[in-house]
Amino acid sequence: MSERSGAPAERPPATSPRRELPSADVADFIRFCHLRRTAAWPEIYDDMCLVAARREFNGWGYDQLAAHGVTFALGEMPRLAAWVRTIVPPPAEPAAEPRLEPRLGLAPA
């Protein structure tokens, strides 16, 4: 039987994805994807993948984006989502429809 050491395994320090800001190049990539189709997270994710696959932003594919910190791996989703929420404005609230109130005292002619 193997013996386990009593010391817990060391984990890398956890960083909050909300505290880290994207680089200027990453912010430009996010804005580029957002302008193609004004979508917010998570809908913009599909557009980001498409832009990367087609190399539509500065000719960058997945490898170039990864070199700038943008990966589409499941473990990196919280950071990517936080970056998108930092760069992309929240969707506007739909305007309330005006309510038509019947006017009192007027009889139909």
VENSULSUL-V600130 format. One record per pair of residues at least 24 apart in sequence whose C-alpha atoms are under 8 Angstrom apart, sorted by the first residue. I is the first residue (numbers start at 1). J is the second residue. Records with the same first field share a line. If there is no record, write none. Layout:
I->J, J
//
This chain:
17->78, 79, 82, 83
18->79, 82, 83
20->79, 83
21->83, 86
22->83
23->68
25->68
26->65, 68, 69, 70
27->83, 87
29->57
30->84, 87, 88
31->87, 88
32->57
34->88
40->84, 85, 88, 89, 90, 91
41->81, 84, 85
42->81
//
